[in-house]
């Protein structure tokens, strides 16, 4: 357990109500179900969370296999049709790309700084660090002299790992491609600072499943939310479109069956040659398939527009309910 020397606080840039509006707009613009706003939303929670800014001297060694691509020419066979439309083979010159692999290793020493949540709860440190860095990018920091932050050994080890990752990310590996990449090393943390930032969160229940949206209260609102997908709507869309385009499918199958029948029937008494009839059938089938595809796409776009308008209507209903600005 170690204590930070400096503790700073990040100023809030937007309120909890503004956060809630951004969450609702996020759900509207995401690939969420059309009835997503039938969810039950809880009150916005606001809490102050601790982050650590850790600076360290990092020394790593790394190894991998690097591959260099080369293009080589070789002779191979190629099928073709002669003047009498007979399938034949001939020798032609072809090219292929081969990769020559060789071991590679090296070392790197850098001074790195990382940001990490001061919590033992496992999380994706790299992704959260990126969001946190954006939140405090232009935000003013205020010193908190009366505050002291303690950092556990678990968080310190995670910070060392994160600094090591940053060091390795600066390495430029040779070759056209790499594989079996690994690194090891040490990160000696010599400076720790605590950063306090406000985090908003709101939970909502959709189809008896609970979801949560979060965002830091500084910088531009960056919503982090594991929202439900619109898989149900997609299946329903496919089902509706299939029902409405069944007539196309029936006629297409009928044309195929008719074409098969023509090939085993004597049509000499029809007053039309078999070749011309085949051409007519092929053209009719192609036109029908194109019409089928166009009709299907129009129906899909129409359904998507209906659901989009429903989501927008429901969104603005909730915004009005929560006394928030409309979205257009």
N, C-alpha and C positions, 0 to 999 in steps of 0.2 A: 504494500500500500504506500503510495506517494501522494504528496499534496502539491497543488499547482502554486506557482509564485504569483501570477497575475490572474485576476478574474475580471472579465469584461462582459457587458450586456449589450445585445443588439437591439436597436430601436425598432418598434413595430411600424410597418408601413400600411397596413390595412386592418380593418376590424373583423370580428367574427361573422357579422352579417355579410360583409363583402366576400369573405371566404365561402360562406354557404352559397352565395349566388354563383361563384366560380365553380363550385362542386356541381350544382345543378346544370350549369352550361356545359361542363365537362361530360356529364352523363348524357346530355342531349347530343353532343357532337361525336360521342364515342359509338362504337358498334354495340349498343345496348338494346334490349327488347323495347318494342313500341310502347309497352305498358310499364316502363321502368318507373314512371312517376306515380304509379299506384303504390309504390313502396311507402313504408312508414319510417319517417325520418325522426331521429332523436334530436335533442338539443345539442348545439355546438359546444364542445368542451375546449377549454383554453388552459394550457399548462406551460410552465417554464421548464425547459429541458436543458441538460448540461452537455456541452460538447468539449472536446479537448483538442487544442492545437499542439501537436507534438513535433519537435524538430530533432533530427538525429543525423549523426555521421554514419553512413551506410557503406558497408564493404561486402561485395558479393562475388561469387564465382559462378559461372554458368556453363552449360554444355548443351549440345544439340547436334542434329545431323542437318547439313546444308546440301541442297540439291542445285546443280547447275544444268539447265536445259540445253539440249543441242538437237539440231534438226539433221537427220541423215536421210540419204536417198537409197532406195532399194528397188529391185525389179519384182513386180507382182502381176497377177492375172486380173484381167478385166473382161466382163461379159459385154457383148455388143451384138447387134443384129446386122446381118449383111444385106446386100441389095435385094435378096429374095426373102427377107424377113426371117431368116434362120438365125437362131441363137448360137453364137460362137464365142470363143475366148481368144484373147491376145495378150502378149506380154507388154506391159507398160511400166514407165518409171513412176514410182510413188515416193512420198516423203512421210516421215513419222518423227515425233518428238520423243527423245529419251532423256531421262534424268540420271545424272551421275551423282551419287551420294557420297559424302565424306564427313568424318567427325569434325566438330568444331567446338572449341571451348575458349573461355576468356575470363576476364575479371573487370570489375568496375567499382569505383569509389566516388560517392557523391554525398552532398548534404541535402536532405529531403525534409519536407514539412507535410504533415497530413492532418486531416480533421476527422475525428471519430466520436461517435456518441458515447458518453460515459455511462454505459449500461452493460450488464452481463448478458442481456437478452441477445441471442444470435440474430444477425441481420446481414444484408448484403452491404458490407462496409463501403465498397467502391462506388456503388450506385448512390448510396445515401450521401457519401462525401461530395459527389458531383452536384447533387441537389442543394446541399448545404452551402457549398462554395458559391453557387449562383445566388443564393439567398442573401449572403453577407457581402457580395462583391462590392457594392457601392453603399452599403449600409454603415452609418456611423456607429462606433463602439464607445460605450460609456464605462468608465472604470467603476468597479464595485469593491471598494476597499474593505467593507465589512464582511464580504462573502469569501468563503474558502471551499475549494473543491477537492475532494479526495478521489484518487484514481486507483482502482484495484489492479492487481497483477494481471488479471485476465484481459483488461482493457489495454494495459501497457504492452502485453504480448501481441495483441491485435494491432496496436499502433506500430509496433516494430515490423510486423508482417506487411502492413500497408506501406510503410516507408520503403521496405525492401522491394515491393512491387513497383513503386514509383522509380526506384533506381534501375530496375531491370527494364522498365518501359522506355528508358532513355537509350538503351543499347540498340545499336543498328546492326542487325545480323546480316552477314553476307549471303550470297546465293540468290537464286530465283525463288526458292521455297525452302521451308524448314519443317522439321518434325522432331518429336521426342525432346522438346525443349524443357529444361529444368534449371533451377538456380537454387543456391543456398548461400547463407551469409549471416552477417550480424548487423544490428542497428543499435547504436549507442545513443539513447535519448538523453540529451543534455539540457533540454528546455521544454517546460510544460506550461501551458496557459489554459485557463478555463474560460469558456464562452457560454453565456446564458442566452437562449433564444426562445421566443414564444412559439409554441406549436399548436395549431388548431386541429381538431378532429371531429368528425361527425359519423355516427353509425346509422345505417338504414337496413331495413329488413325487406327482402324481396323473395317471394315464394318460400317463406319459412327459412331462408338462409340469411345470415347476417354478414354485412359488408361494412367496410370502414374507409373513409377518405381522410387524408391528412395533408397538411401544408404548413410550412414555416411562415410566420407572420411578417417576414422581411423580404425585400426584393419584389419581383413580380410573382403573383400566385402560381405555384407549381404544384398542381394537384397530383397526389400519389394515391391511386385507388385501384383496387382489384375488383372491377365492376363485373356484373354478370354479362355474358355474351348473348347475342341475338340468334343463337342456334335454333331456338323454337320458331322464331319468325321466319328464318330461312327455310326450314322444313315446311312450314305452313304455306309459304310463297310457292315453293316447288309443287306442293300438292294442288294448290288452286290453279296454277298455270297449267299443270298437266291435265286437270279436268277440263279446262276451257279449250285446250288444243287437241283433245282426243279426236275430233273430226278430221284434223289434218293427218293424224296418225293412221286412222282407219283408211282414208283415201290412199295414203302412201303404201300401206300394206296391200290394198286392193290392186294398185298399179303394179306392184312387184309380182303378185300372183297372176295377174293378167299377162304380164310380160313372159312369165314362165310358161303359161298355157299357150301363148302364141308360138313359142319355140317348139312345142310338141304337136301343134295342130296344123292342118292343111288349110291355108288361107287363100288358096288360088282363086276361089270363087268370090272373094270379097271385093275384087276390083282394085286392089292395092297391093303393091309388092311388099314382101316381108321386110326388106331393108328400109323402105320409107316408114313403115309402121314402127320399126325399132327406133328410128330417129325421133318420131313423134312421141313415143313413149318415154324416151330418155329426156327429151326437152320438157315434157310435161312433168316428169318426176323432179327434175332440177328446179323448175319454177315453183312447184309445190313445196319442196324442201326449203327454198329461200323464203317463200311466203310464211311457212311454219316458223322459221327462225325469227323473222321480222315480227310476226305476231307475238311470239313468246317474249322477245325483248321489250316490246311495247307494253305487254301486260306486267312484266317484272317492274319496269320503270313506273307504271301507274300505281302498282301496289306500294312500291317504295315511297312514292310521293305522298300517298294517302297516309302511310305510317309516319312519315317525316312531319306532315302537317299535324297529325295527332300528337306527336311528341312535342312539337312547338306549342300547341294549344295547352297541353298539360303542363309544360314547363312554365308558361306565363301565368297559368292558374296558380301554381305553387309560388311563383315569385310574388304575385299579388297577395297570396295568403300570408307570406312572410314579410310583407311590406318592402319588397325589393324592386329595383328598377327592371322594367320589361326588357326582354331580349328579342331582337328582330333579325 
